[in-house]
Amino acid sequence: MMFFGLVLLAGALAADDAPGEAGLTVMSFNVRYGTALDGENAWPKRRDILIETIRQYDPDIIGTQECLEFQAEHIVQELPAYRWFGVGRTQGPALADEMTAVLYKKDVLSPLETGNFWLSETPDQIASKSWDSSLPRITTWALFHHRPTSRQFHFFNTHFDHRGATAREQSAALIAQRIRGLRESAPVIVAGDFNTAAESSAPWKTLIESGLRDAWQTAANPAGPTGTFHGFRGAASEGDARIDWILYRGSFEVLSCETVTHNAEGRYPSDHYPVIAVFKWSASQ
């Protein structure tokens, strides 16, 4: 099978870091829930393309959205360098309970602490929802130890509501509040499907005003289309909204950021393009 799409040489870029200093490659990937009735784009017909996308871009950590348990298990079965953690947003039946599962390379990263909170007025209450949210929404987080450098960073992976504008604004404020509760100098990466446009929306502005930066904006030459949702059509263009972001703060420099359009003869791994950012650790933490 012939594969198309620009392949970012993430490993090579990371190798250009300062001598002896390994970089960090981060992917945000809405994988489209695996029980969706998507016909020719159903999970069994695209899962191999998804695996190949991850294999070629070789991220150290992946923040997924809409991930079901059997999808996470399939990924780590096919790519045994990875492990995963996460919980369903309602903690209901595993077959139907979407997660913001986090996958990570076990030889590169060690989770020191992990947890979840719900995007609601009662964030520690399982399956809670507030404001105009249509569904319970969740953030999965971790404090990671980066084994090659012995550095630590906080990772937040989230999926905002697709209908409630107020819910998205309040969700951003909640994540910003959680980040403010960390040590001021602590490195942080936030990945997710935010269901709203970067640069022009209130949630994006709230997170940027909290001290985060947008990897797409700070990369010297961001690659790929701006739009990240394409509905399996591969038709997102420069005029479409960038709703999948990777944000960061602290001792990181962005080497590259790309909207990944990898496909197999016009069949895509998901209805969203994944986004990948390659970071270099700065001199001080």
PyMOL commands that set and color helices and strands:
alter all, ss='L'
color gray80, all
select helices_A, chain A and resi 10-15+39-41+43-57+69-78+165-180+202-209+215-218
alter helices_A, ss='H'
color red, helices_A
select strands_A, chain A and resi 3-4+24-30+61-65+82-85+102-105+109-118+138-146+151-159+188-193+213-214+244-249+252-259+263-264+275-281
alter strands_A, ss='S'
color yellow, strands_A
deselect
rebuild
show_as cartoon
